[in-house]
Amino acid sequence: MKYPQALQKLIDSFQMFPGIGPKTAERLAFFTFLKLKDEDVAQFAKNLVGVKSDIKRCSNCGALTDQDVCEICKDPNREPKLIVVESSKNVIAFEKTKMHNGKYHVLNGLISPLKGISPDEINFRSLLNRIQNENIQEIIIATNATIEGEMTALYIKKALASTQAKVSRIGYGLPAGGDIEYADEITLIKALEGRKEM
Ligand SMILES: [Zn+2]
């Protein structure tokens, strides 16, 4: 016996998400039908659509936002100091530490010759303009301690050699290969405090 079409379609949809296999997708689909209220399902569907229609990348720093320029870039009280990160998730992690009162630059990727990702395919060129336009004094490179993260950090360091900004790399209390996304706040604070000039 096969599942009715609508149920099978929902199972297939859940399976598109990372980490969700056939059994979990089946469980989620059953739960949706058996346990969720109609209005909660409607809201969930709306949220899925909303995240695609309302969210974009900040035209200045590349972080996810629902405006043209994000709140952090617009904030006049932020210091002229940038933390350079791979993803918007890292911005949230550093904001939680409350240790950094500067701004961010989100690369939305890392340089990777293996995957054929060149500096022009990440949000890097605009960083050079920002140093000028926003009179940035310090750049803290906070890419992950992976091969791609280190290569990207070195590339940025070289590319910024002729600017006036001081360039540092966060210290790693994070283990080699460690991911900022999963680091706790204390580890991130230590990593920021332990940053070293490159
Ligand atoms: Zn921004």
Boltz pocket constraint, residues with backbone or C-beta under 6 A from the ligand:
constraints:
  - pocket:
      binder: B
      contacts: [[A, 58], [A, 59], [A, 60], [A, 61], [A, 62], [A, 63], [A, 69], [A, 70], [A, 71], [A, 72], [A, 73], [A, 74], [A, 104]]
      max_distance: 6.0
